[in-house]
């Protein structure tokens, strides 16, 4: 079966860092996601390729094996199996009964190349799932998944249900989770072998940007427009926060770019009930347009007074 260049699929160099691989994967996954391309079979095929490439290159053990054997992976696999069998016999004084790769969980929509090289299943537990006790019990493979959240949803504790290998998994997401943060759900991975424990489920959160707020750690930032007259004479402005609106007093002669801090109106600190970051508001002065002749004359008078 044909060798697949996972680096080429993600468009990264073979020396790419884990962060570069992560960014490339996210960018392509969003572009070719089935929800974005409904009914597009080519986009669906591309999306599966991208996920398979990420499944290999984002996990150090998988990537190490792929880099080691490359297009010669088939012979490397045979050598590795032989070494494992010898090690198992030396530990037990016999065979475990001839487990095949499929005993460690089957992958969903992975290529033949992937199945042959990594034994199906796919997950951050590659290498770990093959650990067993002397009784022949093996832990099932770990599974990796990504969960997209809107920034406002990440700001509050809530529950979500999603499918993993055809099973409904319901989790409580604590307020304050960060973009790229990973959590482990013990026992929600692939089934164990010979009565061994199930693998674990690793969920990585992707926090989507908000049109109004920008997040910086536990703090938020927002631009708020004020008209020229309020900026010069002072007044009030309504500012939206995550938990409602507040009215701020604007000082006379406020300059565009002036920042105001609203203490405790930012993001909730992860797993610290009642602790919040701050909201930093930046005033943006909006100049008037479509002025009448009389209005322009008044501005000219102000200019003359200022320069007189």
Secondary structure in CASP SS format (residue, H / E / C, confidence):
PFRMAT SS
TARGET T0000
AUTHOR 0000-0000-0000
METHOD secondary structure of the structure
MODEL  1
X C 1.00
X C 1.00
X C 1.00
X C 1.00
X C 1.00
X H 1.00
X H 1.00
X H 1.00
X H 1.00
X H 1.00
X C 1.00
X C 1.00
X C 1.00
X C 1.00
X C 1.00
X C 1.00
X C 1.00
X H 1.00
X H 1.00
X H 1.00
X H 1.00
X H 1.00
X H 1.00
X H 1.00
X H 1.00
X H 1.00
X H 1.00
X H 1.00
X H 1.00
X H 1.00
X H 1.00
X H 1.00
X C 1.00
X C 1.00
X C 1.00
X C 1.00
X C 1.00
X C 1.00
X C 1.00
X C 1.00
X H 1.00
X H 1.00
X H 1.00
X H 1.00
X H 1.00
X H 1.00
X H 1.00
X H 1.00
X H 1.00
X H 1.00
X H 1.00
X H 1.00
X H 1.00
X H 1.00
X H 1.00
X H 1.00
X H 1.00
X C 1.00
X C 1.00
X H 1.00
X H 1.00
X H 1.00
X H 1.00
X H 1.00
X H 1.00
X H 1.00
X H 1.00
X H 1.00
X H 1.00
X H 1.00
X H 1.00
X H 1.00
X H 1.00
X H 1.00
X H 1.00
X H 1.00
X H 1.00
X H 1.00
X H 1.00
X H 1.00
X H 1.00
X H 1.00
X H 1.00
X H 1.00
X H 1.00
X H 1.00
X H 1.00
X H 1.00
X H 1.00
X H 1.00
X H 1.00
X H 1.00
X C 1.00
X C 1.00
X C 1.00
X C 1.00
X C 1.00
X C 1.00
X C 1.00
X C 1.00
X H 1.00
X H 1.00
X H 1.00
X H 1.00
X C 1.00
X C 1.00
X C 1.00
X C 1.00
X C 1.00
X C 1.00
X C 1.00
X H 1.00
X H 1.00
X H 1.00
X H 1.00
X H 1.00
X H 1.00
X H 1.00
X C 1.00
X C 1.00
X C 1.00
X C 1.00
X C 1.00
X C 1.00
X C 1.00
X C 1.00
X C 1.00
X C 1.00
X C 1.00
X C 1.00
X C 1.00
X E 1.00
X C 1.00
X C 1.00
X C 1.00
X C 1.00
X C 1.00
X E 1.00
X C 1.00
X C 1.00
X C 1.00
X C 1.00
X E 1.00
X E 1.00
X E 1.00
X E 1.00
X E 1.00
X E 1.00
X E 1.00
X E 1.00
X H 1.00
X H 1.00
X H 1.00
X H 1.00
X C 1.00
X C 1.00
X C 1.00
X E 1.00
X E 1.00
X E 1.00
X E 1.00
X E 1.00
X E 1.00
X E 1.00
X C 1.00
X C 1.00
X E 1.00
X E 1.00
X E 1.00
X E 1.00
X E 1.00
X E 1.00
X E 1.00
X C 1.00
X C 1.00
X C 1.00
X C 1.00
X C 1.00
X C 1.00
X C 1.00
X C 1.00
X E 1.00
X E 1.00
X E 1.00
X E 1.00
X C 1.00
X C 1.00
X C 1.00
X C 1.00
X C 1.00
X C 1.00
X C 1.00
X E 1.00
X C 1.00
X C 1.00
X C 1.00
X C 1.00
X C 1.00
X C 1.00
X C 1.00
X E 1.00
X E 1.00
X E 1.00
X E 1.00
X E 1.00
X E 1.00
X E 1.00
X E 1.00
X C 1.00
X C 1.00
X C 1.00
X C 1.00
X C 1.00
X E 1.00
X E 1.00
X E 1.00
X C 1.00
X C 1.00
X E 1.00
X E 1.00
X E 1.00
X E 1.00
X E 1.00
X E 1.00
X E 1.00
X E 1.00
X E 1.00
X H 1.00
X H 1.00
X H 1.00
X H 1.00
X H 1.00
X H 1.00
X C 1.00
X E 1.00
X E 1.00
X E 1.00
X E 1.00
X E 1.00
X E 1.00
X E 1.00
X C 1.00
X C 1.00
X E 1.00
X E 1.00
X E 1.00
X E 1.00
X E 1.00
X E 1.00
X E 1.00
X C 1.00
X C 1.00
X C 1.00
X C 1.00
X C 1.00
X C 1.00
X C 1.00
X C 1.00
X E 1.00
X E 1.00
X E 1.00
X E 1.00
X C 1.00
X C 1.00
X C 1.00
X C 1.00
X C 1.00
X E 1.00
X C 1.00
X C 1.00
X C 1.00
X C 1.00
X C 1.00
X C 1.00
X C 1.00
X E 1.00
X C 1.00
X C 1.00
X E 1.00
X E 1.00
X E 1.00
X E 1.00
X E 1.00
X E 1.00
X E 1.00
X E 1.00
X C 1.00
X C 1.00
X C 1.00
X C 1.00
X C 1.00
X C 1.00
X H 1.00
X H 1.00
X H 1.00
X H 1.00
X H 1.00
X H 1.00
X H 1.00
X H 1.00
X H 1.00
X H 1.00
X H 1.00
X H 1.00
X H 1.00
X H 1.00
X H 1.00
X C 1.00
END
